[in-house]
Amino acid sequence: MSGFSEFDPRQPLGDGRTVIEASAGTGKTFAISALVTRLIAEEGVPLDEILVVTFTRAATAELRARVRRRLVTTLGALQGGAADPDDAHLAVLLAADEPDRRLAAERLHEALTHFDRAQIFTIHGFAQRLLGHLGLRARLSPELEPGEPDELLLTQTAGDLLVGRYSHGGEPPLKANHVVAIGRTVIGTPDARIVPEPDAVAGPSRARVELAHLMRSEVHRRMGAAGLVTYDDGLVEVRDTLADPEVGAAARELLARRYSVALVDESQDTDPIQWQLIRAVFYESRLVVIGDPKLSI
């Protein structure tokens, strides 16, 4: 691991992991689109072997548009069109020998012809795509539609659990809205461990713990019956499949052949589950993370 230094766009992208720390307004999206273009033009990495991950659908749409625009403008410059004299990334490509410029232009033309193959996703969209790649190696069907439990589902589940548990006598220690809040928390934090163990406590405390477990399992059951799965369930399933002692190695090898390099935008907002997934896929591959630690949520 080397120390941090100022990012020099004139240098080729290194192997292994590269961390680019960039504040808001410093051109993170520009840098990503320029790096994708250079990987294609300079190194000949196929467009569909470059993964770009960001964290909102709006950012994904913008990034897709910016990458395509960058491919178009770079191809035009290589073919004799106008070029920004202050664009260091473009200057590297234009400074190449004529045969290399022609080859770069051919590669960019090919990428634009098949731009529908661009691998630009939200982290949850990427997890869904991985479920499809993993197939039978994953326990969660990629056919399930991602979503989140709505208030109606949470309210109905909480009410049914309370009725089923206390209909034969006894006063519920919690109101339905409190059980809904517990369910929202445990489902929204899929990796969180529910403590203490039910057998370690008694009375209202035990009831709260048991209802938390019941809400987590029952909401997931009802969503599955409706053909739904939470966004985080997809992340957890892919992460666990990649870490599985029996199928994990084969799954990681499959994905390593699928992607040559990954660029992760807004990396400061990557939660532990998301980072574990990215690390499992790209542990021995090229990985570029771009973000601003000062803006971390």
Secondary structure as the mmCIF struct_conf table of DSSP 4:
data_model
#
loop_
_struct_conf.conf_type_id
_struct_conf.id
_struct_conf.beg_label_comp_id
_struct_conf.beg_label_asym_id
_struct_conf.beg_label_seq_id
_struct_conf.end_label_comp_id
_struct_conf.end_label_asym_id
_struct_conf.end_label_seq_id
HELX_LH_PP_P HELX_LH_PP_P1 SER A 2 PHE A 4
TURN_TY1_P TURN_TY1_P1 PRO A 9 ARG A 10
BEND BEND1 GLN A 11 GLN A 11
HELX_LH_PP_P HELX_LH_PP_P2 PRO A 12 GLY A 14
BEND BEND2 ASP A 15 GLY A 16
STRN STRN1 ARG A 17 GLU A 21
TURN_TY1_P TURN_TY1_P2 ALA A 24 GLY A 25
BEND BEND3 THR A 26 THR A 26
HELX_RH_AL_P HELX_RH_AL_P1 LYS A 28 GLU A 43
HELX_RH_3T_P HELX_RH_3T_P1 LEU A 47 GLU A 49
STRN STRN2 ILE A 50 THR A 54
BEND BEND4 PHE A 55 THR A 56
HELX_RH_AL_P HELX_RH_AL_P2 ARG A 57 LEU A 78
TURN_TY1_P TURN_TY1_P3 GLN A 79 GLY A 80
TURN_TY1_P TURN_TY1_P4 PRO A 85 ASP A 86
HELX_RH_AL_P HELX_RH_AL_P3 ALA A 88 LEU A 94
TURN_TY1_P TURN_TY1_P5 ALA A 95 ALA A 95
BEND BEND5 ALA A 96 ALA A 96
HELX_RH_AL_P HELX_RH_AL_P4 GLU A 98 THR A 113
TURN_TY1_P TURN_TY1_P6 HIS A 114 HIS A 114
HELX_RH_3T_P HELX_RH_3T_P2 PHE A 115 ARG A 117
STRN STRN3 GLN A 119 THR A 122
HELX_RH_AL_P HELX_RH_AL_P5 ILE A 123 LEU A 134
HELX_RH_3T_P HELX_RH_3T_P3 GLY A 135 ARG A 137
BEND BEND6 ALA A 138 LEU A 140
TURN_TY1_P TURN_TY1_P7 PRO A 142 GLU A 143
BEND BEND7 LEU A 144 LEU A 144
STRN STRN4 GLU A 145 GLY A 147
HELX_RH_AL_P HELX_RH_AL_P6 GLU A 151 TYR A 166
TURN_TY1_P TURN_TY1_P8 SER A 167 HIS A 168
BEND BEND8 GLY A 169 GLY A 169
BEND BEND9 PRO A 173 LEU A 174
HELX_RH_AL_P HELX_RH_AL_P7 ALA A 176 GLY A 188
BEND BEND10 THR A 189 THR A 189
TURN_TY1_P TURN_TY1_P9 PRO A 190 ASP A 191
HELX_LH_PP_P HELX_LH_PP_P3 ALA A 192 ILE A 194
BEND BEND11 PRO A 196 PRO A 196
HELX_RH_3T_P HELX_RH_3T_P4 PRO A 198 ALA A 200
HELX_RH_AL_P HELX_RH_AL_P8 GLY A 203 ALA A 225
TURN_TY1_P TURN_TY1_P10 ALA A 226 GLY A 227
STRN STRN5 LEU A 228 THR A 230
HELX_RH_AL_P HELX_RH_AL_P9 TYR A 231 ALA A 243
TURN_TY1_P TURN_TY1_P11 PRO A 245 VAL A 247
HELX_RH_AL_P HELX_RH_AL_P10 GLY A 248 ARG A 258
BEND BEND12 SER A 260 SER A 260
STRN STRN6 VAL A 261 VAL A 264
TURN_TY1_P TURN_TY1_P12 ASP A 265 GLU A 266
HELX_RH_3T_P HELX_RH_3T_P5 SER A 267 ASP A 269
HELX_RH_AL_P HELX_RH_AL_P11 PRO A 272 PHE A 282
TURN_TY1_P TURN_TY1_P13 TYR A 283 GLU A 284
BEND BEND13 SER A 285 SER A 285
STRN STRN7 ARG A 286 GLY A 291
HELX_RH_3T_P HELX_RH_3T_P6 PRO A 293 LEU A 295
#
